[in-house]
Structure formats: structure tokens, C-alpha cells
Amino acid sequence: MESSTLFGLTEEQIADFGTTWGVGFFILFMLFIIGEIAWKSKAGKTGTFILFFVLSFGMVGFIAKAVIQKIWGI
């Protein structure tokens, strides 16, 4: 059975692109939102650091996965 393509890309290539660049863009957008929350709440330096640290901690796994894949050539 022949694999279907869209614009010359396979389904795997489209999924890889969406996962890497789509989620990466979403992470940057979430960092912007965290910054807005800190600014509007007048959190100060310590509060802003805590907001970024706690709310951004979940993104570390995704970024670490990408770095490990790049290093190991997976």
C-alpha cells in the first residue's frame, strides 16, 4: 500500500514538523502569557521568578527531549 502525501510530505514528516515547531511556538506563547501575568499582577522580581520557574517547569521535559534526541541523533 502506498503512503499518501500532502504537498510532497509524508504523514510522519508533517507530524514531526507539528510536534517540533508547533509545540515550540506554543511554549514561546505560554512564556509570553506568564510574563503578562507577572506584569499585570505587579509581582516584582521575586514573584516573577517564581511564576516563570513554577509555570515553565513543565516545558523543561519537552525541551530536554529535543536536546537529547539531537545529541544522540535519534
C-alpha positions in Angstrom: 0.0 0.0 0.0 1.4 3.4 -1.0 1.7 6.1 1.7 -0.3 9.2 1.0 1.4 12.6 0.8 0.4 16.2 1.2 2.5 18.8 -0.6 5.1 16.1 -1.0 5.4 15.4 2.7 4.5 12.1 4.4 2.3 11.9 7.4 5.3 11.3 9.6 7.1 14.4 8.4 4.0 16.5 8.9 3.6 15.1 12.5 7.3 15.7 13.2 7.1 19.3 12.0 3.9 20.0 14.0 5.4 18.5 17.1 8.7 20.3 16.9 7.7 23.7 15.6 4.0 23.8 16.7 4.7 22.9 20.3 7.8 25.1 20.3 5.7 28.1 19.2 3.1 27.2 21.9 5.9 27.2 24.5 7.0 30.7 23.5 3.4 31.9 23.6 3.0 30.4 27.1 6.1 32.3 28.2 4.6 35.5 26.9 1.4 34.8 28.9 3.4 34.1 32.1 5.2 37.4 31.5 1.9 39.2 31.1 0.6 37.6 34.3 3.7 38.8 36.2 3.5 42.3 34.8 -0.3 42.8 35.4 -0.1 41.4 38.9 2.9 43.6 39.7 4.7 40.5 41.1 8.1 42.1 41.4 11.4 40.4 40.7 11.0 37.5 43.1 7.4 36.9 42.2 8.2 37.0 38.5 11.0 34.5 39.0 8.7 32.2 40.9 6.0 32.4 38.3 8.4 31.7 35.5 10.1 28.8 37.4 6.9 27.1 38.5 4.8 27.6 35.4 7.6 26.9 33.0 8.8 23.8 34.7 6.6 21.5 32.6 8.3 22.8 29.5 11.7 21.5 30.6 10.8 17.9 29.7 9.9 18.7 26.2 13.0 20.8 25.6 15.2 18.2 27.3 13.7 15.5 25.0 14.5 17.6 21.9 18.1 18.2 23.1 18.7 14.5 24.0 17.3 13.5 20.5 19.7 15.9 18.8 22.7 14.8 20.8 22.1 11.1 20.3 21.0 11.5 16.7 17.6 9.9 17.2 
